[in-house]
Amino acid sequence: QVQLVESGGGLVQAGGSLRLSCTASGRAVSSYSWGWFRQAPGKEREFVAAITWSSTALTYADSVKGRFTISRDNAKNTVYLQMNSLNPEDTAVYYCASSRDGAALNRAVGRYDYWGQGTQVTVSS
């Protein structure tokens, strides 16, 4: 079984930056793909970014493209989400997820096998 733990959330002013981290434990996940999702109050969970096991392929939601960067460190079993130029619409609980299909860039919630507990990101105007 794989456990994922996110960190790095918090309160930031509009225009600011945060870096989220998600570390896996329980087994090595260097061959897995990763994704970040977010869920705002009253809304469905939505895709943010994904990365394959080798980091050779990335994809982003249009709403974050050019502002957010996903990366991973397989030696640390960790994935990151660098978030720049944050705006109040980015306020949500952010979740990391991992898929055993390491070559896939999945945007669907149902395509991931493991999920973290979420970390709150609040952007004030």
SELOVO-292732 format. One record per residue: residue in one letter; chain; x, y negated, z negated of N, C-alpha, C in turn. Coordinates in nm, 2 decimals, always signed. Layout:
<nukes>
+------+-----+--------+--------+--------+--------+--------+--------+--------+--------+--------+
! type ! mol !     nu !     nv !     nw !    cau !    cav !    caw !     cu !     cv !     cw !
+------+-----+--------+--------+--------+--------+--------+--------+--------+--------+--------+
!    A !   A !      X !      Y !      Z !      X !      Y !      Z !      X !      Y !      Z !
...
+------+-----+--------+--------+--------+--------+--------+--------+--------+--------+--------+
</nukes>
This chain:
<nukes>
+------+-----+--------+--------+--------+--------+--------+--------+--------+--------+--------+
! type ! mol !     nu !     nv !     nw !    cau !    cav !    caw !     cu !     cv !     cw !
+------+-----+--------+--------+--------+--------+--------+--------+--------+--------+--------+
!    Q !   A !  +0.08 !  +0.12 !  +0.00 !  +0.00 !  +0.00 !  +0.00 !  +0.09 !  -0.13 !  +0.00 !
!    V !   A !  +0.04 !  -0.23 !  +0.06 !  +0.12 !  -0.35 !  +0.08 !  +0.04 !  -0.46 !  +0.00 !
!    Q !   A !  +0.11 !  -0.53 !  -0.08 !  +0.06 !  -0.65 !  -0.15 !  +0.12 !  -0.78 !  -0.10 !
!    L !   A !  +0.03 !  -0.88 !  -0.07 !  +0.08 !  -1.00 !  -0.02 !  +0.05 !  -1.11 !  -0.12 !
!    V !   A !  +0.15 !  -1.20 !  -0.14 !  +0.13 !  -1.31 !  -0.24 !  +0.17 !  -1.44 !  -0.17 !
!    E !   A !  +0.08 !  -1.53 !  -0.16 !  +0.11 !  -1.66 !  -0.11 !  +0.15 !  -1.76 !  -0.21 !
!    S !   A !  +0.22 !  -1.86 !  -0.17 !  +0.26 !  -1.97 !  -0.26 !  +0.29 !  -2.10 !  -0.18 !
!    G !   A !  +0.30 !  -2.21 !  -0.25 !  +0.33 !  -2.33 !  -0.18 !  +0.22 !  -2.43 !  -0.15 !
!    G !   A !  +0.10 !  -2.39 !  -0.19 !  -0.02 !  -2.48 !  -0.17 !  -0.01 !  -2.59 !  -0.27 !
!    G !   A !  -0.10 !  -2.69 !  -0.25 !  -0.11 !  -2.80 !  -0.34 !  -0.18 !  -2.92 !  -0.28 !
!    L !   A !  -0.17 !  -3.03 !  -0.35 !  -0.23 !  -3.15 !  -0.31 !  -0.13 !  -3.24 !  -0.24 !
!    V !   A !  -0.16 !  -3.29 !  -0.12 !  -0.07 !  -3.38 !  -0.05 !  -0.15 !  -3.49 !  +0.02 !
!    Q !   A !  -0.09 !  -3.60 !  +0.04 !  -0.16 !  -3.71 !  +0.11 !  -0.16 !  -3.69 !  +0.26 !
!    A !   A !  -0.25 !  -3.75 !  +0.33 !  -0.26 !  -3.74 !  +0.47 !  -0.13 !  -3.79 !  +0.53 !
!    G !   A !  -0.08 !  -3.71 !  +0.63 !  +0.05 !  -3.74 !  +0.69 !  +0.17 !  -3.67 !  +0.63 !
!    G !   A !  +0.14 !  -3.60 !  +0.52 !  +0.25 !  -3.53 !  +0.45 !  +0.27 !  -3.39 !  +0.50 !
!    S !   A !  +0.35 !  -3.32 !  +0.43 !  +0.39 !  -3.18 !  +0.47 !  +0.39 !  -3.09 !  +0.35 !
!    L !   A !  +0.37 !  -2.96 !  +0.38 !  +0.38 !  -2.85 !  +0.29 !  +0.43 !  -2.73 !  +0.36 !
!    R !   A !  +0.50 !  -2.65 !  +0.28 !  +0.54 !  -2.52 !  +0.34 !  +0.48 !  -2.41 !  +0.26 !
!    L !   A !  +0.41 !  -2.32 !  +0.32 !  +0.35 !  -2.21 !  +0.26 !  +0.44 !  -2.09 !  +0.28 !
!    S !   A !  +0.45 !  -2.00 !  +0.18 !  +0.52 !  -1.88 !  +0.19 !  +0.43 !  -1.76 !  +0.15 !
!    C !   A !  +0.46 !  -1.65 !  +0.21 !  +0.38 !  -1.52 !  +0.18 !  +0.48 !  -1.41 !  +0.17 !
!    T !   A !  +0.49 !  -1.34 !  +0.06 !  +0.59 !  -1.24 !  +0.04 !  +0.52 !  -1.10 !  +0.02 !
!    A !   A !  +0.56 !  -1.00 !  +0.09 !  +0.50 !  -0.87 !  +0.08 !  +0.58 !  -0.78 !  -0.01 !
!    S !   A !  +0.51 !  -0.70 !  -0.08 !  +0.58 !  -0.60 !  -0.17 !  +0.50 !  -0.47 !  -0.15 !
!    G !   A !  +0.57 !  -0.36 !  -0.20 !  +0.51 !  -0.23 !  -0.19 !  +0.57 !  -0.15 !  -0.08 !
!    R !   A !  +0.61 !  -0.21 !  +0.03 !  +0.68 !  -0.15 !  +0.13 !  +0.73 !  -0.25 !  +0.23 !
!    A !   A !  +0.83 !  -0.22 !  +0.31 !  +0.89 !  -0.31 !  +0.40 !  +0.79 !  -0.33 !  +0.52 !
!    V !   A !  +0.78 !  -0.46 !  +0.56 !  +0.69 !  -0.49 !  +0.66 !  +0.76 !  -0.56 !  +0.78 !
!    S !   A !  +0.88 !  -0.53 !  +0.80 !  +0.96 !  -0.59 !  +0.91 !  +0.90 !  -0.55 !  +1.04 !
!    S !   A !  +0.83 !  -0.44 !  +1.05 !  +0.78 !  -0.40 !  +1.18 !  +0.63 !  -0.44 !  +1.20 !
!    Y !   A !  +0.58 !  -0.52 !  +1.10 !  +0.44 !  -0.56 !  +1.11 !  +0.44 !  -0.70 !  +1.17 !
!    S !   A !  +0.32 !  -0.74 !  +1.23 !  +0.29 !  -0.87 !  +1.27 !  +0.23 !  -0.95 !  +1.15 !
!    W !   A !  +0.23 !  -1.08 !  +1.16 !  +0.18 !  -1.16 !  +1.05 !  +0.08 !  -1.26 !  +1.11 !
!    G !   A !  -0.01 !  -1.30 !  +1.03 !  -0.10 !  -1.41 !  +1.06 !  -0.13 !  -1.50 !  +0.94 !
!    W !   A !  -0.16 !  -1.63 !  +0.97 !  -0.22 !  -1.72 !  +0.87 !  -0.36 !  -1.76 !  +0.92 !
!    F !   A !  -0.45 !  -1.76 !  +0.82 !  -0.58 !  -1.80 !  +0.84 !  -0.62 !  -1.91 !  +0.73 !
!    R !   A !  -0.73 !  -1.97 !  +0.75 !  -0.78 !  -2.07 !  +0.65 !  -0.93 !  -2.07 !  +0.64 !
!    Q !   A !  -0.98 !  -2.11 !  +0.52 !  -1.12 !  -2.11 !  +0.51 !  -1.16 !  -2.23 !  +0.42 !
!    A !   A !  -1.23 !  -2.32 !  +0.48 !  -1.28 !  -2.44 !  +0.41 !  -1.42 !  -2.41 !  +0.35 !
!    P !   A !  -1.46 !  -2.48 !  +0.25 !  -1.59 !  -2.46 !  +0.18 !  -1.70 !  -2.46 !  +0.28 !
!    G !   A !  -1.78 !  -2.35 !  +0.28 !  -1.90 !  -2.34 !  +0.36 !  -1.87 !  -2.30 !  +0.51 !
!    K !   A !  -1.75 !  -2.27 !  +0.54 !  -1.71 !  -2.23 !  +0.67 !  -1.66 !  -2.09 !  +0.68 !
!    E !   A !  -1.65 !  -2.03 !  +0.79 !  -1.59 !  -1.90 !  +0.81 !  -1.44 !  -1.91 !  +0.81 !
!    R !   A !  -1.38 !  -1.80 !  +0.78 !  -1.23 !  -1.80 !  +0.79 !  -1.19 !  -1.81 !  +0.93 !
!    E !   A !  -1.09 !  -1.90 !  +0.96 !  -1.05 !  -1.92 !  +1.09 !  -0.90 !  -1.90 !  +1.11 !
!    F !   A !  -0.86 !  -1.86 !  +1.23 !  -0.72 !  -1.83 !  +1.26 !  -0.64 !  -1.96 !  +1.27 !
!    V !   A !  -0.52 !  -1.95 !  +1.22 !  -0.43 !  -2.06 !  +1.23 !  -0.30 !  -2.03 !  +1.31 !
!    A !   A !  -0.24 !  -1.92 !  +1.28 !  -0.11 !  -1.89 !  +1.35 !  -0.08 !  -1.74 !  +1.34 !
!    A !   A !  +0.00 !  -1.69 !  +1.43 !  +0.04 !  -1.55 !  +1.42 !  +0.18 !  -1.54 !  +1.48 !
!    I !   A !  +0.25 !  -1.43 !  +1.44 !  +0.38 !  -1.40 !  +1.49 !  +0.41 !  -1.25 !  +1.49 !
!    T !   A !  +0.48 !  -1.21 !  +1.59 !  +0.50 !  -1.07 !  +1.61 !  +0.62 !  -1.03 !  +1.52 !
!    W !   A !  +0.65 !  -0.90 !  +1.51 !  +0.75 !  -0.85 !  +1.42 !  +0.89 !  -0.90 !  +1.45 !
!    S !   A !  +0.91 !  -0.92 !  +1.58 !  +1.05 !  -0.97 !  +1.62 !  +1.06 !  -1.12 !  +1.63 !
!    S !   A !  +0.95 !  -1.19 !  +1.61 !  +0.94 !  -1.34 !  +1.62 !  +0.96 !  -1.38 !  +1.76 !
!    T !   A !  +0.95 !  -1.29 !  +1.86 !  +0.96 !  -1.33 !  +2.00 !  +0.83 !  -1.39 !  +2.06 !
!    A !   A !  +0.72 !  -1.37 !  +1.99 !  +0.60 !  -1.43 !  +2.04 !  +0.52 !  -1.49 !  +1.92 !
!    L !   A !  +0.47 !  -1.61 !  +1.95 !  +0.39 !  -1.69 !  +1.85 !  +0.27 !  -1.74 !  +1.91 !
!    T !   A !  +0.17 !  -1.77 !  +1.83 !  +0.05 !  -1.83 !  +1.89 !  -0.01 !  -1.92 !  +1.78 !
!    Y !   A !  -0.08 !  -2.02 !  +1.82 !  -0.14 !  -2.12 !  +1.72 !  -0.28 !  -2.15 !  +1.76 !
!    A !   A !  -0.36 !  -2.19 !  +1.67 !  -0.49 !  -2.25 !  +1.70 !  -0.47 !  -2.39 !  +1.76 !
!    D !   A !  -0.55 !  -2.43 !  +1.85 !  -0.54 !  -2.56 !  +1.91 !  -0.53 !  -2.67 !  +1.81 !
!    S !   A !  -0.61 !  -2.66 !  +1.70 !  -0.62 !  -2.76 !  +1.60 !  -0.49 !  -2.79 !  +1.52 !
!    V !   A !  -0.39 !  -2.69 !  +1.53 !  -0.27 !  -2.71 !  +1.45 !  -0.15 !  -2.71 !  +1.54 !
!    K !   A !  -0.16 !  -2.68 !  +1.67 !  -0.05 !  -2.68 !  +1.76 !  +0.03 !  -2.81 !  +1.76 !
!    G !   A !  +0.16 !  -2.80 !  +1.75 !  +0.24 !  -2.91 !  +1.75 !  +0.26 !  -2.97 !  +1.61 !
!    R !   A !  +0.19 !  -2.93 !  +1.51 !  +0.20 !  -2.97 !  +1.37 !  +0.24 !  -2.86 !  +1.28 !
!    F !   A !  +0.20 !  -2.74 !  +1.30 !  +0.23 !  -2.63 !  +1.22 !  +0.33 !  -2.54 !  +1.29 !
!    T !   A !  +0.42 !  -2.47 !  +1.21 !  +0.51 !  -2.38 !  +1.26 !  +0.51 !  -2.25 !  +1.17 !
!    I !   A !  +0.50 !  -2.14 !  +1.24 !  +0.50 !  -2.01 !  +1.17 !  +0.64 !  -1.95 !  +1.19 !
!    S !   A !  +0.70 !  -1.89 !  +1.09 !  +0.83 !  -1.82 !  +1.10 !  +0.83 !  -1.71 !  +1.00 !
!    R !   A !  +0.93 !  -1.62 !  +1.01 !  +0.94 !  -1.51 !  +0.92 !  +1.09 !  -1.48 !  +0.89 !
!    D !   A !  +1.11 !  -1.41 !  +0.78 !  +1.24 !  -1.36 !  +0.74 !  +1.22 !  -1.22 !  +0.70 !
!    N !   A !  +1.25 !  -1.13 !  +0.79 !  +1.23 !  -0.99 !  +0.77 !  +1.31 !  -0.93 !  +0.65 !
!    A !   A !  +1.43 !  -0.99 !  +0.63 !  +1.51 !  -0.94 !  +0.52 !  +1.45 !  -0.97 !  +0.39 !
!    K !   A !  +1.36 !  -1.08 !  +0.38 !  +1.29 !  -1.11 !  +0.26 !  +1.15 !  -1.07 !  +0.26 !
!    N !   A !  +1.10 !  -1.00 !  +0.36 !  +0.96 !  -0.96 !  +0.37 !  +0.87 !  -1.08 !  +0.35 !
!    T !   A !  +0.91 !  -1.19 !  +0.41 !  +0.84 !  -1.32 !  +0.39 !  +0.80 !  -1.39 !  +0.52 !
!    V !   A !  +0.68 !  -1.45 !  +0.53 !  +0.64 !  -1.53 !  +0.64 !  +0.62 !  -1.67 !  +0.58 !
!    Y !   A !  +0.64 !  -1.77 !  +0.67 !  +0.62 !  -1.91 !  +0.63 !  +0.53 !  -1.98 !  +0.72 !
!    L !   A !  +0.47 !  -2.08 !  +0.67 !  +0.39 !  -2.17 !  +0.75 !  +0.43 !  -2.32 !  +0.71 !
!    Q !   A !  +0.51 !  -2.38 !  +0.80 !  +0.54 !  -2.52 !  +0.78 !  +0.43 !  -2.60 !  +0.84 !
!    M !   A !  +0.38 !  -2.69 !  +0.75 !  +0.26 !  -2.77 !  +0.79 !  +0.30 !  -2.92 !  +0.79 !
!    N !   A !  +0.31 !  -2.99 !  +0.90 !  +0.34 !  -3.13 !  +0.90 !  +0.22 !  -3.21 !  +0.95 !
!    S !   A !  +0.23 !  -3.34 !  +0.93 !  +0.12 !  -3.43 !  +0.97 !  -0.01 !  -3.39 !  +0.93 !
!    L !   A !  -0.02 !  -3.35 !  +0.80 !  -0.15 !  -3.29 !  +0.75 !  -0.26 !  -3.40 !  +0.75 !
!    N !   A !  -0.38 !  -3.36 !  +0.77 !  -0.49 !  -3.45 !  +0.76 !  -0.60 !  -3.38 !  +0.68 !
!    P !   A !  -0.70 !  -3.46 !  +0.64 !  -0.80 !  -3.40 !  +0.55 !  -0.88 !  -3.28 !  +0.61 !
!    E !   A !  -0.88 !  -3.27 !  +0.74 !  -0.95 !  -3.16 !  +0.80 !  -0.87 !  -3.03 !  +0.78 !
!    D !   A !  -0.75 !  -3.04 !  +0.74 !  -0.67 !  -2.92 !  +0.71 !  -0.69 !  -2.86 !  +0.57 !
!    T !   A !  -0.77 !  -2.93 !  +0.49 !  -0.80 !  -2.88 !  +0.36 !  -0.88 !  -2.75 !  +0.36 !
!    A !   A !  -0.83 !  -2.65 !  +0.29 !  -0.88 !  -2.52 !  +0.29 !  -0.80 !  -2.43 !  +0.20 !
!    V !   A !  -0.85 !  -2.31 !  +0.18 !  -0.77 !  -2.20 !  +0.12 !  -0.70 !  -2.13 !  +0.24 !
!    Y !   A !  -0.57 !  -2.12 !  +0.22 !  -0.49 !  -2.05 !  +0.33 !  -0.46 !  -1.91 !  +0.29 !
!    Y !   A !  -0.48 !  -1.82 !  +0.38 !  -0.45 !  -1.68 !  +0.36 !  -0.34 !  -1.63 !  +0.46 !
!    C !   A !  -0.26 !  -1.54 !  +0.41 !  -0.17 !  -1.47 !  +0.50 !  -0.22 !  -1.33 !  +0.52 !
!    A !   A !  -0.19 !  -1.27 !  +0.63 !  -0.24 !  -1.14 !  +0.66 !  -0.13 !  -1.07 !  +0.74 !
!    S !   A !  -0.13 !  -0.93 !  +0.73 !  -0.03 !  -0.85 !  +0.79 !  -0.10 !  -0.74 !  +0.87 !
!    S !   A !  -0.05 !  -0.71 !  +0.98 !  -0.10 !  -0.60 !  +1.07 !  +0.01 !  -0.50 !  +1.10 !
!    R !   A !  -0.03 !  -0.37 !  +1.09 !  +0.07 !  -0.27 !  +1.13 !  +0.10 !  -0.27 !  +1.27 !
!    D !   A !  +0.02 !  -0.33 !  +1.35 !  +0.05 !  -0.35 !  +1.50 !  +0.15 !  -0.46 !  +1.51 !
!    G !   A !  +0.28 !  -0.43 !  +1.51 !  +0.38 !  -0.54 !  +1.51 !  +0.39 !  -0.62 !  +1.63 !
!    A !   A !  +0.35 !  -0.57 !  +1.74 !  +0.36 !  -0.64 !  +1.87 !  +0.24 !  -0.72 !  +1.90 !
!    A !   A !  +0.14 !  -0.72 !  +1.82 !  +0.01 !  -0.79 !  +1.85 !  +0.01 !  -0.93 !  +1.80 !
!    L !   A !  -0.05 !  -1.02 !  +1.87 !  -0.08 !  -1.16 !  +1.82 !  -0.23 !  -1.17 !  +1.81 !
!    N !   A !  -0.28 !  -1.12 !  +1.69 !  -0.42 !  -1.11 !  +1.67 !  -0.48 !  -1.24 !  +1.61 !
!    R !   A !  -0.59 !  -1.28 !  +1.67 !  -0.66 !  -1.40 !  +1.61 !  -0.78 !  -1.36 !  +1.53 !
!    A !   A !  -0.82 !  -1.23 !  +1.54 !  -0.94 !  -1.19 !  +1.47 !  -0.91 !  -1.14 !  +1.33 !
!    V !   A !  -1.00 !  -1.18 !  +1.24 !  -0.98 !  -1.14 !  +1.10 !  -0.98 !  -0.99 !  +1.08 !
!    G !   A !  -1.06 !  -0.92 !  +1.16 !  -1.07 !  -0.78 !  +1.15 !  -0.95 !  -0.70 !  +1.20 !
!    R !   A !  -0.86 !  -0.76 !  +1.26 !  -0.74 !  -0.69 !  +1.32 !  -0.63 !  -0.68 !  +1.22 !
!    Y !   A !  -0.64 !  -0.73 !  +1.10 !  -0.54 !  -0.73 !  +1.00 !  -0.56 !  -0.63 !  +0.89 !
!    D !   A !  -0.46 !  -0.57 !  +0.84 !  -0.47 !  -0.46 !  +0.75 !  -0.46 !  -0.50 !  +0.60 !
!    Y !   A !  -0.38 !  -0.61 !  +0.58 !  -0.36 !  -0.65 !  +0.44 !  -0.37 !  -0.80 !  +0.43 !
!    W !   A !  -0.42 !  -0.85 !  +0.32 !  -0.45 !  -0.99 !  +0.30 !  -0.39 !  -1.03 !  +0.16 !
!    G !   A !  -0.35 !  -1.16 !  +0.16 !  -0.32 !  -1.22 !  +0.03 !  -0.44 !  -1.28 !  -0.04 !
!    Q !   A !  -0.42 !  -1.33 !  -0.15 !  -0.53 !  -1.38 !  -0.23 !  -0.57 !  -1.52 !  -0.20 !
!    G !   A !  -0.48 !  -1.59 !  -0.12 !  -0.51 !  -1.73 !  -0.08 !  -0.44 !  -1.83 !  -0.17 !
!    T !   A !  -0.41 !  -1.95 !  -0.11 !  -0.35 !  -2.06 !  -0.18 !  -0.42 !  -2.19 !  -0.13 !
!    Q !   A !  -0.46 !  -2.27 !  -0.22 !  -0.54 !  -2.39 !  -0.19 !  -0.45 !  -2.50 !  -0.14 !
!    V !   A !  -0.49 !  -2.56 !  -0.03 !  -0.42 !  -2.68 !  +0.03 !  -0.53 !  -2.79 !  +0.04 !
!    T !   A !  -0.50 !  -2.90 !  -0.03 !  -0.59 !  -3.01 !  -0.03 !  -0.52 !  -3.14 !  +0.02 !
!    V !   A !  -0.57 !  -3.20 !  +0.12 !  -0.51 !  -3.32 !  +0.18 !  -0.61 !  -3.44 !  +0.16 !
!    S !   A !  -0.55 !  -3.53 !  +0.09 !  -0.63 !  -3.65 !  +0.05 !  -0.61 !  -3.76 !  +0.16 !
!    S !   A !  -0.71 !  -3.84 !  +0.18 !  -0.71 !  -3.95 !  +0.28 !  -0.66 !  -4.08 !  +0.22 !
+------+-----+--------+--------+--------+--------+--------+--------+--------+--------+--------+
</nukes>
